[in-house]
């Protein structure tokens, strides 16, 4: 278990550069399975999630060449089946294997995934994905060793209505429908920038996809797709994380590769809190301009709303705002577990079951603690912390960097799932720490 010992209380100052979005790159790698010719993906980050997907693709016969500069070539001309035990061993807790099913059904006529039953992959049940695949004509068998999917009559277009604009379910429909016979209509779709970038990739491969303004996506199936060459969209989650770190530590960070258009909702909130930013052609500078930070009321939502992944690092900065801030989480049921460690460091954060700060949401009457009230400003104090997950872990790291004293942050390898070379980036920003693996 890796650990960082942080000497906090020092502003983070300097530059970090982004590569492609974790939430796009891994799905673009899966999309390469659909192509009969090789694909080239640019700006791929060196993160553990990319390593997991690479291993899973290689199990299925994909030849991958990954360069240090982020250039990845994927040759899927000889796709083959893989053993479920190997898939299970390499996937770990990743939900990625379920997205392999549609492409593999098209290429091989069958697919295998570990038996995850009715449990959750992340926060999303696999049963919903399986039901979507059934709509396209997949036949699903639960075996002692896992789940086998087949398509004896091929896959055909379907009419799918999502009860909630789920990113994962939208990806599933896109990756399955593009080579299905006939027309697919998906209503209630997610329209995040990463989804739109995936659609751009599929169009480059030969897919026919139209997106309406009412969250309806229509796909006309084609019999063949070729590979693609594509530069991945920047990681807006990482951009917001470093912005929050600049605010919490009273620092000044230039985030190379960040772009205004995909960050507009975040930039509005950042400005309301009292943060400052300057937009350049090659990135965005985020800094604390001095003076008091102001409390805000935030409701997370699907795009174009305030991203759920943005709220966790920003909550650390809100502990320094003068007054009461409210964060109402409407995307995930249980996303405030990370605040327990912040309270141990001196934060004053209370969690509630009620929908606070705005309209009632789907979690309101279901006993989920999904609203937070943050009182500030407080002086954060050093503590020993164990990283619980990716975004919560980065938030704990930001708190340790902002706190006075020496903090020991363990289990930090989880942060590498979504933040490329984050240890090197902390060093470049002048953080005072020691790292042990």
CORCORDA-V661701 format. One line per field, one symbol per residue. ss: DSSP state (A for helix, B for strand, O for the rest). psi: psi as a letter, one per 30 degrees, with the letter a starting at -180 (. if undefined). Layout:
# CORCORDA-V661701
ss: ???
psi: ???
This chain:
# CORCORDA-V661701
ss: OOBBBBBOOOOOBBBBBOOBOAAAAAAAAAAAAAOOOOBBBBOOOOOAAAAAAAAAAAAOOOBBBBOOOOOBBBBOOOOOOOOAAAAAAAAOOOOAAAAAAAAAAAAAOBBBBOOOOOOBBOOBBAAAAAAAAAAOOOBBBBBOOBBBBBOOOOOBOOBBBOOOOOAAAAAAAAAAAOOOBOBBBBBOOOOOAAAAAAAAAAAAAOOBBBBOOOOBBBBBOOOOOOOOBBBOOBOAAAAAAAAAAAAAOOOBBBBBOOOAAAAAAAAAAAAAAOBBBBBBOOBBBBBBOOOOBBOOBBBBOOOOOBOAAAAAAAAAAAOOBBBBBBBBOOOOOOOOOOAAAAAAOOOBBBBBOOOOOOOOOOOOOOOOOOBBBBBBOOOOBOOBBBOOOAAAAAAAAAAAAAOBOBBBBBOAAAAAAOOOOAAAAAAAOOOBBBBBO
psi: klkkjkjagkkkkaklklalkefeeeeeeeffffkflllkklhkkileeeeeeeeeeefggkkkjjlfggkkkjjgfhklllkeeeeeefebgkgeefffeeeeeeeffllklljfbgakjbgkkfeeeeeeeeefgkkkkjlffakkklifglkllljkjkfkikeeeeeeeefeffgkkakkkjlglkgleeeeeeeeeeeefgljkkklfhhkkkkjklfkklllkkkkkljfeeeeeeeeeeeeghajkkjkfkkeefgeeeeeeeeefglllkklegakkkljglaklkllkkklllkgajkeffeeeeeeeffgkjaklkjjjgekeiggfffeeeefgfljkkklfljkfbkkaffegggkjgkkkkkllljklllkkkkeadeeeeeeeeeeeflkakkjjlgffeffefjkhfeeeeefggkjlkkk.
